[in-house]
Amino acid sequence: MTPRLREWLEALGEAFWLRPALVVAGCVLLGEAAVLAERVGATPDWLPESWLYAGGASGARELLSAVASSSIGVAGTTFSITVAALTLASGQMGPRLLRNFVRDAGNQLALGVFLGAFAYSLVVLRAVRSADEGLFVPAFGVTGALLLALLCVGTLVWFVHHIASGINVETVIELVHEDLSAAVSRLTLDRPDPAAPPGGPPCGAVPVVCRKSGYLRALDDGALADWAAEQGATVVLLVRPGDYIQPGSPVAEVSPAAQEGAAEEAVAGALSLGPRQAATQDLEFAVRQLVEVAVRALSPGVNDPFTAIMVLDRLGAALCEVAPRHLQGDAVLRDGRAVLRRRRIIDYDGLCDAMFHMIRQNAVGSPAVLIHLLQTLARAATVETRPERRAALRRHADLALEAGRGGTGDPATLAALEARHRDVRTVVA
């Protein structure tokens, strides 16, 4: 799957209207099919007659009107509950996490069931005819409306439970951690990328600018490397997914200079920009979401170190998942030649910085979080075997110890910090 297609599918998942629209369309077709089956006498014969609606036209109209009015009313209530949940989550855990609530399939399908019951009832209602109009009562369709009404009752009960558990901070942290684990599996490699041959890019490179602005959501570097190989050019990327691109700013360099005009078109075709960051190719996207929850929990107005500790547990688990895998290299080869070079890549040091810098800076007054940070680094170091990565963990342990020394004067707390720091140092050594 190409990065652009993956980014498009992710954008569809964030469209709150898509699943409800599909459910409503399906219910409209189901209503038409029920009426048509009644007209041609093709109703299922395996249904007991006692299960089917046996009343007259006026009763059918009243029943269908009741189902339609109640279902659209509950749909409004569902929407109000969803907005209230989004407001609460935005204030407590950060506006960036609204994406997870909007793309939640359960919320979308619940709204779709209520709207679908409304649309189905209207479709069947318009087919009901009284005696003076040519008697026609679609008993099978009316029975279907009654079943949909019962389904709406069950959906409402489930939806209230789903929303109540969905705004729980433990649930939100676990969902974001699942996204981070999926990103680690998707964006890291089983084997390291082939090493680029010695020597840098040719001299005389010409900058390629981007005429648009927005966050770089996806980058089709494979297609860009194929173009460079066909043209005999070398492209040096200056940006990476997650960066905000200013209009007119250079995003790449291409050599030889004769390729400048075609290069701008090729680079523009490989970039996918949007108003928000996306997890399509940005490994740090879910990391930033988790860190935001921890930073808000450590703010003076909230002062919830337990939430920050839970975030550290998930970040430590992510480091353990990264340990046996390899991050993306800085070059793409074609026929043994580095046709695409990445000036900025996500490396292990940068990943650790994204995980721990802001949490450590905001946890100066919370020794319990710093102690748990050191414990998390020690656990990650026991799984990690590469010396350069262990050095990055040791660096963050040193920073956490210095932050603790500057933020507390309690001898017992300092002794606990130093003991955890010695654990990290012992594992690394």
Contacts in CASP RR format, 6 or more apart in sequence:
PFRMAT RR
TARGET T0000
AUTHOR 0000-0000-0000
METHOD contacts of the structure
MODEL  1
MTPRLREWLEALGEAFWLRPALVVAGCVLLGEAAVLAERVGATPDWLPES
WLYAGGASGARELLSAVASSSIGVAGTTFSITVAALTLASGQMGPRLLRN
FVRDAGNQLALGVFLGAFAYSLVVLRAVRSADEGLFVPAFGVTGALLLAL
LCVGTLVWFVHHIASGINVETVIELVHEDLSAAVSRLTLDRPDPAAPPGG
PPCGAVPVVCRKSGYLRALDDGALADWAAEQGATVVLLVRPGDYIQPGSP
VAEVSPAAQEGAAEEAVAGALSLGPRQAATQDLEFAVRQLVEVAVRALSP
GVNDPFTAIMVLDRLGAALCEVAPRHLQGDAVLRDGRAVLRRRRIIDYDG
LCDAMFHMIRQNAVGSPAVLIHLLQTLARAATVETRPERRAALRRHADLA
LEAGRGGTGDPATLAALEARHRDVRTVVA
2 220 0 8 1.000
2 223 0 8 1.000
3 218 0 8 1.000
3 219 0 8 1.000
3 220 0 8 1.000
3 221 0 8 1.000
3 272 0 8 1.000
3 280 0 8 1.000
3 281 0 8 1.000
4 218 0 8 1.000
4 220 0 8 1.000
4 272 0 8 1.000
6 218 0 8 1.000
6 280 0 8 1.000
7 217 0 8 1.000
7 218 0 8 1.000
7 272 0 8 1.000
7 278 0 8 1.000
7 280 0 8 1.000
7 281 0 8 1.000
10 278 0 8 1.000
10 279 0 8 1.000
10 280 0 8 1.000
11 278 0 8 1.000
12 18 0 8 1.000
13 103 0 8 1.000
14 99 0 8 1.000
14 102 0 8 1.000
14 103 0 8 1.000
16 102 0 8 1.000
16 103 0 8 1.000
16 107 0 8 1.000
16 108 0 8 1.000
18 108 0 8 1.000
19 105 0 8 1.000
19 108 0 8 1.000
19 109 0 8 1.000
19 112 0 8 1.000
20 108 0 8 1.000
20 109 0 8 1.000
20 111 0 8 1.000
20 112 0 8 1.000
20 115 0 8 1.000
23 109 0 8 1.000
23 112 0 8 1.000
23 113 0 8 1.000
23 115 0 8 1.000
23 116 0 8 1.000
24 112 0 8 1.000
24 115 0 8 1.000
24 116 0 8 1.000
24 119 0 8 1.000
26 116 0 8 1.000
27 116 0 8 1.000
27 117 0 8 1.000
27 119 0 8 1.000
27 120 0 8 1.000
27 123 0 8 1.000
27 148 0 8 1.000
28 116 0 8 1.000
28 119 0 8 1.000
28 120 0 8 1.000
28 123 0 8 1.000
30 120 0 8 1.000
31 120 0 8 1.000
31 123 0 8 1.000
31 124 0 8 1.000
31 141 0 8 1.000
32 123 0 8 1.000
34 124 0 8 1.000
34 138 0 8 1.000
34 140 0 8 1.000
34 141 0 8 1.000
34 144 0 8 1.000
35 123 0 8 1.000
35 124 0 8 1.000
35 127 0 8 1.000
35 138 0 8 1.000
35 141 0 8 1.000
36 42 0 8 1.000
37 43 0 8 1.000
37 140 0 8 1.000
38 136 0 8 1.000
38 138 0 8 1.000
38 139 0 8 1.000
38 140 0 8 1.000
38 141 0 8 1.000
39 136 0 8 1.000
39 138 0 8 1.000
43 52 0 8 1.000
43 139 0 8 1.000
43 140 0 8 1.000
44 140 0 8 1.000
47 140 0 8 1.000
51 143 0 8 1.000
52 139 0 8 1.000
52 140 0 8 1.000
52 143 0 8 1.000
53 60 0 8 1.000
53 63 0 8 1.000
53 137 0 8 1.000
53 139 0 8 1.000
53 140 0 8 1.000
53 141 0 8 1.000
53 142 0 8 1.000
53 143 0 8 1.000
53 146 0 8 1.000
54 139 0 8 1.000
55 137 0 8 1.000
55 139 0 8 1.000
56 137 0 8 1.000
57 128 0 8 1.000
57 129 0 8 1.000
57 130 0 8 1.000
57 131 0 8 1.000
57 135 0 8 1.000
57 136 0 8 1.000
57 137 0 8 1.000
58 130 0 8 1.000
60 128 0 8 1.000
60 137 0 8 1.000
60 138 0 8 1.000
60 142 0 8 1.000
61 125 0 8 1.000
61 128 0 8 1.000
63 142 0 8 1.000
63 145 0 8 1.000
63 146 0 8 1.000
64 121 0 8 1.000
64 122 0 8 1.000
64 124 0 8 1.000
64 125 0 8 1.000
64 128 0 8 1.000
64 142 0 8 1.000
64 145 0 8 1.000
65 121 0 8 1.000
65 125 0 8 1.000
67 117 0 8 1.000
67 118 0 8 1.000
67 121 0 8 1.000
67 145 0 8 1.000
67 146 0 8 1.000
67 148 0 8 1.000
67 149 0 8 1.000
68 117 0 8 1.000
68 118 0 8 1.000
68 121 0 8 1.000
68 122 0 8 1.000
68 125 0 8 1.000
70 149 0 8 1.000
70 152 0 8 1.000
71 114 0 8 1.000
71 115 0 8 1.000
71 116 0 8 1.000
71 117 0 8 1.000
71 118 0 8 1.000
71 121 0 8 1.000
71 148 0 8 1.000
71 149 0 8 1.000
71 152 0 8 1.000
72 114 0 8 1.000
72 115 0 8 1.000
72 118 0 8 1.000
73 114 0 8 1.000
74 114 0 8 1.000
74 152 0 8 1.000
74 156 0 8 1.000
75 111 0 8 1.000
75 112 0 8 1.000
75 114 0 8 1.000
75 115 0 8 1.000
75 118 0 8 1.000
76 114 0 8 1.000
78 110 0 8 1.000
78 111 0 8 1.000
78 114 0 8 1.000
78 156 0 8 1.000
78 159 0 8 1.000
79 111 0 8 1.000
81 159 0 8 1.000
81 160 0 8 1.000
81 163 0 8 1.000
82 101 0 8 1.000
82 107 0 8 1.000
82 111 0 8 1.000
82 163 0 8 1.000
85 101 0 8 1.000
85 163 0 8 1.000
85 166 0 8 1.000
85 167 0 8 1.000
86 98 0 8 1.000
86 101 0 8 1.000
86 102 0 8 1.000
88 167 0 8 1.000
89 97 0 8 1.000
89 98 0 8 1.000
89 101 0 8 1.000
89 167 0 8 1.000
89 172 0 8 1.000
90 97 0 8 1.000
90 98 0 8 1.000
92 167 0 8 1.000
92 169 0 8 1.000
92 296 0 8 1.000
92 302 0 8 1.000
93 169 0 8 1.000
93 172 0 8 1.000
93 292 0 8 1.000
93 293 0 8 1.000
93 296 0 8 1.000
94 292 0 8 1.000
94 293 0 8 1.000
94 296 0 8 1.000
96 288 0 8 1.000
96 289 0 8 1.000
96 292 0 8 1.000
97 172 0 8 1.000
97 176 0 8 1.000
97 289 0 8 1.000
97 292 0 8 1.000
97 293 0 8 1.000
99 276 0 8 1.000
100 172 0 8 1.000
100 175 0 8 1.000
100 176 0 8 1.000
100 179 0 8 1.000
100 289 0 8 1.000
101 107 0 8 1.000
101 166 0 8 1.000
106 159 0 8 1.000
106 162 0 8 1.000
107 159 0 8 1.000
107 162 0 8 1.000
107 163 0 8 1.000
110 155 0 8 1.000
110 156 0 8 1.000
110 158 0 8 1.000
110 159 0 8 1.000
110 162 0 8 1.000
113 148 0 8 1.000
113 151 0 8 1.000
113 152 0 8 1.000
113 155 0 8 1.000
114 152 0 8 1.000
114 155 0 8 1.000
114 156 0 8 1.000
116 148 0 8 1.000
117 145 0 8 1.000
117 148 0 8 1.000
117 149 0 8 1.000
117 151 0 8 1.000
117 152 0 8 1.000
120 144 0 8 1.000
120 145 0 8 1.000
120 148 0 8 1.000
121 145 0 8 1.000
121 148 0 8 1.000
124 138 0 8 1.000
124 141 0 8 1.000
124 142 0 8 1.000
124 144 0 8 1.000
124 145 0 8 1.000
127 136 0 8 1.000
127 138 0 8 1.000
128 136 0 8 1.000
128 137 0 8 1.000
128 138 0 8 1.000
129 135 0 8 1.000
129 136 0 8 1.000
129 137 0 8 1.000
165 171 0 8 1.000
166 172 0 8 1.000
169 293 0 8 1.000
169 307 0 8 1.000
169 310 0 8 1.000
170 310 0 8 1.000
172 293 0 8 1.000
173 290 0 8 1.000
173 293 0 8 1.000
173 307 0 8 1.000
173 310 0 8 1.000
173 311 0 8 1.000
173 314 0 8 1.000
174 314 0 8 1.000
176 286 0 8 1.000
176 289 0 8 1.000
176 290 0 8 1.000
176 293 0 8 1.000
176 314 0 8 1.000
177 286 0 8 1.000
177 290 0 8 1.000
177 314 0 8 1.000
177 317 0 8 1.000
177 318 0 8 1.000
179 279 0 8 1.000
179 286 0 8 1.000
179 289 0 8 1.000
180 286 0 8 1.000
180 287 0 8 1.000
180 290 0 8 1.000
180 314 0 8 1.000
180 318 0 8 1.000
181 317 0 8 1.000
181 318 0 8 1.000
181 321 0 8 1.000
183 279 0 8 1.000
183 282 0 8 1.000
183 283 0 8 1.000
183 285 0 8 1.000
183 286 0 8 1.000
184 283 0 8 1.000
184 318 0 8 1.000
184 321 0 8 1.000
184 322 0 8 1.000
184 325 0 8 1.000
185 321 0 8 1.000
187 281 0 8 1.000
187 283 0 8 1.000
187 328 0 8 1.000
188 283 0 8 1.000
188 322 0 8 1.000
188 325 0 8 1.000
188 326 0 8 1.000
188 327 0 8 1.000
188 328 0 8 1.000
189 325 0 8 1.000
189 326 0 8 1.000
189 327 0 8 1.000
189 328 0 8 1.000
190 325 0 8 1.000
190 326 0 8 1.000
191 326 0 8 1.000
192 326 0 8 1.000
192 329 0 8 1.000
193 326 0 8 1.000
193 328 0 8 1.000
193 329 0 8 1.000
193 331 0 8 1.000
193 332 0 8 1.000
194 333 0 8 1.000
194 336 0 8 1.000
195 331 0 8 1.000
196 330 0 8 1.000
196 331 0 8 1.000
196 333 0 8 1.000
196 338 0 8 1.000
196 341 0 8 1.000
197 336 0 8 1.000
197 337 0 8 1.000
197 338 0 8 1.000
200 338 0 8 1.000
200 341 0 8 1.000
201 234 0 8 1.000
201 236 0 8 1.000
201 253 0 8 1.000
201 255 0 8 1.000
201 338 0 8 1.000
201 341 0 8 1.000
202 234 0 8 1.000
202 255 0 8 1.000
202 256 0 8 1.000
203 255 0 8 1.000
204 255 0 8 1.000
204 256 0 8 1.000
204 257 0 8 1.000
205 234 0 8 1.000
205 236 0 8 1.000
205 253 0 8 1.000
205 254 0 8 1.000
205 255 0 8 1.000
205 257 0 8 1.000
206 253 0 8 1.000
206 254 0 8 1.000
206 255 0 8 1.000
206 257 0 8 1.000
206 259 0 8 1.000
206 260 0 8 1.000
206 263 0 8 1.000
207 250 0 8 1.000
207 252 0 8 1.000
207 253 0 8 1.000
208 250 0 8 1.000
208 251 0 8 1.000
208 252 0 8 1.000
208 253 0 8 1.000
208 254 0 8 1.000
208 260 0 8 1.000
208 263 0 8 1.000
208 264 0 8 1.000
208 267 0 8 1.000
209 248 0 8 1.000
209 249 0 8 1.000
209 250 0 8 1.000
209 251 0 8 1.000
209 264 0 8 1.000
210 245 0 8 1.000
210 247 0 8 1.000
210 248 0 8 1.000
210 249 0 8 1.000
210 251 0 8 1.000
210 267 0 8 1.000
210 268 0 8 1.000
210 271 0 8 1.000
210 273 0 8 1.000
211 247 0 8 1.000
211 248 0 8 1.000
211 268 0 8 1.000
212 245 0 8 1.000
212 247 0 8 1.000
212 273 0 8 1.000
213 244 0 8 1.000
213 245 0 8 1.000
213 246 0 8 1.000
213 247 0 8 1.000
213 273 0 8 1.000
214 244 0 8 1.000
214 245 0 8 1.000
214 273 0 8 1.000
214 274 0 8 1.000
214 275 0 8 1.000
215 242 0 8 1.000
215 243 0 8 1.000
215 244 0 8 1.000
215 245 0 8 1.000
215 273 0 8 1.000
215 274 0 8 1.000
215 275 0 8 1.000
215 276 0 8 1.000
215 277 0 8 1.000
215 278 0 8 1.000
216 239 0 8 1.000
216 240 0 8 1.000
216 241 0 8 1.000
216 242 0 8 1.000
216 243 0 8 1.000
216 244 0 8 1.000
216 245 0 8 1.000
216 271 0 8 1.000
216 272 0 8 1.000
216 273 0 8 1.000
217 241 0 8 1.000
217 242 0 8 1.000
217 272 0 8 1.000
217 273 0 8 1.000
217 274 0 8 1.000
217 276 0 8 1.000
217 277 0 8 1.000
217 278 0 8 1.000
217 280 0 8 1.000
217 281 0 8 1.000
218 241 0 8 1.000
218 271 0 8 1.000
218 272 0 8 1.000
218 278 0 8 1.000
218 280 0 8 1.000
218 281 0 8 1.000
219 237 0 8 1.000
219 240 0 8 1.000
219 241 0 8 1.000
219 270 0 8 1.000
219 271 0 8 1.000
219 272 0 8 1.000
219 281 0 8 1.000
220 269 0 8 1.000
220 270 0 8 1.000
220 272 0 8 1.000
221 237 0 8 1.000
221 270 0 8 1.000
221 332 0 8 1.000
221 340 0 8 1.000
221 342 0 8 1.000
222 270 0 8 1.000
222 332 0 8 1.000
222 340 0 8 1.000
223 270 0 8 1.000
224 235 0 8 1.000
224 237 0 8 1.000
224 266 0 8 1.000
224 267 0 8 1.000
224 270 0 8 1.000
224 340 0 8 1.000
225 235 0 8 1.000
225 332 0 8 1.000
225 334 0 8 1.000
225 339 0 8 1.000
225 340 0 8 1.000
226 334 0 8 1.000
227 233 0 8 1.000
227 266 0 8 1.000
228 234 0 8 1.000
228 235 0 8 1.000
228 254 0 8 1.000
228 266 0 8 1.000
228 334 0 8 1.000
228 339 0 8 1.000
228 340 0 8 1.000
229 334 0 8 1.000
229 335 0 8 1.000
229 337 0 8 1.000
229 339 0 8 1.000
231 259 0 8 1.000
231 262 0 8 1.000
232 259 0 8 1.000
232 339 0 8 1.000
233 254 0 8 1.000
233 255 0 8 1.000
233 256 0 8 1.000
233 259 0 8 1.000
233 263 0 8 1.000
233 339 0 8 1.000
234 254 0 8 1.000
234 255 0 8 1.000
234 338 0 8 1.000
234 339 0 8 1.000
234 340 0 8 1.000
234 341 0 8 1.000
235 252 0 8 1.000
235 253 0 8 1.000
235 254 0 8 1.000
235 263 0 8 1.000
235 267 0 8 1.000
235 339 0 8 1.000
235 340 0 8 1.000
235 341 0 8 1.000
236 252 0 8 1.000
236 253 0 8 1.000
236 254 0 8 1.000
236 340 0 8 1.000
236 341 0 8 1.000
236 342 0 8 1.000
236 343 0 8 1.000
237 251 0 8 1.000
237 252 0 8 1.000
237 340 0 8 1.000
237 341 0 8 1.000
237 342 0 8 1.000
237 343 0 8 1.000
237 344 0 8 1.000
238 250 0 8 1.000
238 251 0 8 1.000
238 252 0 8 1.000
238 253 0 8 1.000
238 343 0 8 1.000
238 344 0 8 1.000
239 245 0 8 1.000
239 251 0 8 1.000
239 252 0 8 1.000
239 344 0 8 1.000
240 282 0 8 1.000
240 342 0 8 1.000
240 344 0 8 1.000
240 345 0 8 1.000
240 346 0 8 1.000
241 278 0 8 1.000
241 280 0 8 1.000
241 281 0 8 1.000
241 282 0 8 1.000
242 277 0 8 1.000
242 278 0 8 1.000
242 282 0 8 1.000
242 284 0 8 1.000
242 285 0 8 1.000
243 344 0 8 1.000
245 251 0 8 1.000
245 271 0 8 1.000
245 273 0 8 1.000
251 267 0 8 1.000
251 271 0 8 1.000
252 263 0 8 1.000
252 267 0 8 1.000
254 260 0 8 1.000
254 263 0 8 1.000
254 267 0 8 1.000
277 285 0 8 1.000
278 285 0 8 1.000
279 285 0 8 1.000
279 286 0 8 1.000
283 327 0 8 1.000
283 346 0 8 1.000
283 351 0 8 1.000
284 346 0 8 1.000
284 351 0 8 1.000
284 354 0 8 1.000
287 315 0 8 1.000
287 318 0 8 1.000
287 351 0 8 1.000
287 354 0 8 1.000
287 355 0 8 1.000
288 354 0 8 1.000
290 311 0 8 1.000
290 314 0 8 1.000
290 315 0 8 1.000
291 311 0 8 1.000
291 315 0 8 1.000
291 354 0 8 1.000
291 355 0 8 1.000
291 358 0 8 1.000
291 359 0 8 1.000
293 307 0 8 1.000
293 311 0 8 1.000
294 307 0 8 1.000
294 308 0 8 1.000
294 311 0 8 1.000
294 312 0 8 1.000
294 358 0 8 1.000
294 359 0 8 1.000
294 362 0 8 1.000
295 358 0 8 1.000
295 359 0 8 1.000
295 362 0 8 1.000
296 302 0 8 1.000
297 303 0 8 1.000
297 304 0 8 1.000
297 305 0 8 1.000
297 306 0 8 1.000
297 307 0 8 1.000
297 308 0 8 1.000
297 311 0 8 1.000
298 304 0 8 1.000
298 305 0 8 1.000
298 308 0 8 1.000
298 359 0 8 1.000
298 362 0 8 1.000
298 363 0 8 1.000
298 366 0 8 1.000
298 369 0 8 1.000
299 362 0 8 1.000
305 363 0 8 1.000
305 366 0 8 1.000
305 368 0 8 1.000
305 369 0 8 1.000
308 359 0 8 1.000
308 363 0 8 1.000
308 366 0 8 1.000
308 369 0 8 1.000
309 368 0 8 1.000
309 369 0 8 1.000
309 372 0 8 1.000
311 359 0 8 1.000
312 359 0 8 1.000
312 369 0 8 1.000
312 372 0 8 1.000
312 373 0 8 1.000
312 376 0 8 1.000
313 376 0 8 1.000
315 355 0 8 1.000
315 356 0 8 1.000
315 376 0 8 1.000
316 355 0 8 1.000
316 376 0 8 1.000
316 379 0 8 1.000
316 380 0 8 1.000
318 355 0 8 1.000
319 352 0 8 1.000
319 355 0 8 1.000
319 380 0 8 1.000
319 383 0 8 1.000
319 384 0 8 1.000
319 393 0 8 1.000
320 379 0 8 1.000
320 380 0 8 1.000
320 383 0 8 1.000
322 348 0 8 1.000
322 351 0 8 1.000
323 380 0 8 1.000
323 383 0 8 1.000
323 384 0 8 1.000
323 385 0 8 1.000
323 389 0 8 1.000
327 345 0 8 1.000
327 346 0 8 1.000
327 347 0 8 1.000
327 348 0 8 1.000
327 351 0 8 1.000
328 342 0 8 1.000
328 345 0 8 1.000
328 346 0 8 1.000
329 342 0 8 1.000
329 345 0 8 1.000
330 341 0 8 1.000
330 342 0 8 1.000
330 343 0 8 1.000
330 345 0 8 1.000
331 338 0 8 1.000
331 340 0 8 1.000
331 341 0 8 1.000
331 342 0 8 1.000
332 338 0 8 1.000
332 339 0 8 1.000
332 340 0 8 1.000
332 341 0 8 1.000
333 339 0 8 1.000
348 388 0 8 1.000
348 389 0 8 1.000
348 392 0 8 1.000
349 392 0 8 1.000
352 392 0 8 1.000
352 393 0 8 1.000
352 395 0 8 1.000
352 396 0 8 1.000
356 373 0 8 1.000
356 377 0 8 1.000
356 396 0 8 1.000
356 399 0 8 1.000
356 400 0 8 1.000
359 369 0 8 1.000
359 373 0 8 1.000
360 370 0 8 1.000
360 373 0 8 1.000
360 396 0 8 1.000
360 399 0 8 1.000
360 400 0 8 1.000
360 403 0 8 1.000
361 403 0 8 1.000
363 369 0 8 1.000
363 370 0 8 1.000
363 373 0 8 1.000
363 403 0 8 1.000
364 370 0 8 1.000
364 403 0 8 1.000
364 404 0 8 1.000
364 406 0 8 1.000
364 407 0 8 1.000
365 407 0 8 1.000
365 408 0 8 1.000
367 404 0 8 1.000
367 407 0 8 1.000
367 408 0 8 1.000
367 410 0 8 1.000
367 413 0 8 1.000
367 416 0 8 1.000
367 417 0 8 1.000
370 400 0 8 1.000
370 403 0 8 1.000
370 404 0 8 1.000
370 417 0 8 1.000
371 413 0 8 1.000
371 416 0 8 1.000
371 417 0 8 1.000
371 420 0 8 1.000
373 396 0 8 1.000
373 400 0 8 1.000
374 397 0 8 1.000
374 400 0 8 1.000
374 401 0 8 1.000
374 417 0 8 1.000
374 420 0 8 1.000
374 421 0 8 1.000
374 423 0 8 1.000
374 424 0 8 1.000
375 420 0 8 1.000
375 423 0 8 1.000
377 393 0 8 1.000
377 396 0 8 1.000
377 397 0 8 1.000
377 400 0 8 1.000
377 424 0 8 1.000
378 397 0 8 1.000
378 420 0 8 1.000
378 423 0 8 1.000
378 424 0 8 1.000
378 427 0 8 1.000
380 393 0 8 1.000
381 390 0 8 1.000
381 393 0 8 1.000
381 394 0 8 1.000
381 424 0 8 1.000
381 427 0 8 1.000
381 428 0 8 1.000
382 427 0 8 1.000
384 390 0 8 1.000
384 393 0 8 1.000
390 427 0 8 1.000
390 428 0 8 1.000
391 428 0 8 1.000
393 424 0 8 1.000
393 428 0 8 1.000
394 424 0 8 1.000
394 425 0 8 1.000
394 428 0 8 1.000
397 421 0 8 1.000
397 424 0 8 1.000
397 425 0 8 1.000
398 421 0 8 1.000
400 417 0 8 1.000
400 421 0 8 1.000
401 417 0 8 1.000
401 418 0 8 1.000
401 421 0 8 1.000
404 413 0 8 1.000
404 414 0 8 1.000
404 417 0 8 1.000
405 414 0 8 1.000
405 417 0 8 1.000
408 414 0 8 1.000
END
